[in-house]
């Protein structure tokens, strides 16, 4: 019997309104790809992202379109050539990894030739709000070891960082502008960030403006998110950024994410592993990539009103490896 690919949408409400510089969300809409081979089902999840021109409908169609090739025996290496990087390939690639793990009775890290994963400490993201509100949110999350702040470029960012630092004095802090700053604004705020002990400024400029960073020194590391998708985009970031943020939604799955991690480390970059708003089914393969990296940001389920069952075990900000019943 040939393998059967199906795709369906699931919606997870968030705990509140999650705001970044581009807008606000109250729910996470994900697509789940399932590949059935006899009595074994492999699953993968993705979050279509409008920043990259993706819609739920278009990504669902792209996943469904690869179904005949999957039925015909297409495996992960062929998938890398058959689909472009992005959300659709991410769901299919992770479903193929999960399927092979279930077929062979091995865990995904064994299939990938990697050591068994251990727990990782994730950042906890504070969405954009007025400085006073972000200070209150920081006070509630002050026991978490790593906080991530969203910035907007609206003139209140330095006050936001100061409010968070005052209310979470022991926490490590990273900030993410989501392309919202001008070069002048980034240069202006960087000393204040460094003085507050911020460890990284992520994606200050629009990805199209990266080259402007080359002629300017910053007092803290810069992280590439929207500017770094896969190994093909890595080379031009040298001399512009010190950290690259690997997200499976951008790499198009675990296969390319592992390659990007190895290539980034070999090129002298520090590595962050991030996520989109999604359930533990998306975080599980990212958890494997996150082993031993500098920054981990796989807090999606912590921001949702409910997660899938079974999900990852979050002990505060400590994220434990996935059980086989979830993925891999």
ABEGO torsion letter per residue (X at the ends): XBBBBBBBBBBBBBABBBBBAAEBBABBBBBBBBBBBEABBBBBBBBBBAAAGBBAAAAAAAAAAAAAAAAAGBBAAAAAAABBBEAAAAAAAAAAAAAAAAAAGBBAAAAAGBBBBBBBBBBBBBBBBBAAAAAAAAAAAAABABBBBBBAGAGAAAAAAAAAAAABAABBBBBBAGGABBAAAAAAAAAAAAAAGBABBBGABBAAAAAAAAABBBABBBBBBAABABAAAAAAABGABABBBBBAAAAGEAAAAAAAAAAAAAAGBBBBBBBBBBBAAAAAAAAAAABGBABBBBAAAAABABBBOBBBBBBEABBBBBBAAABX
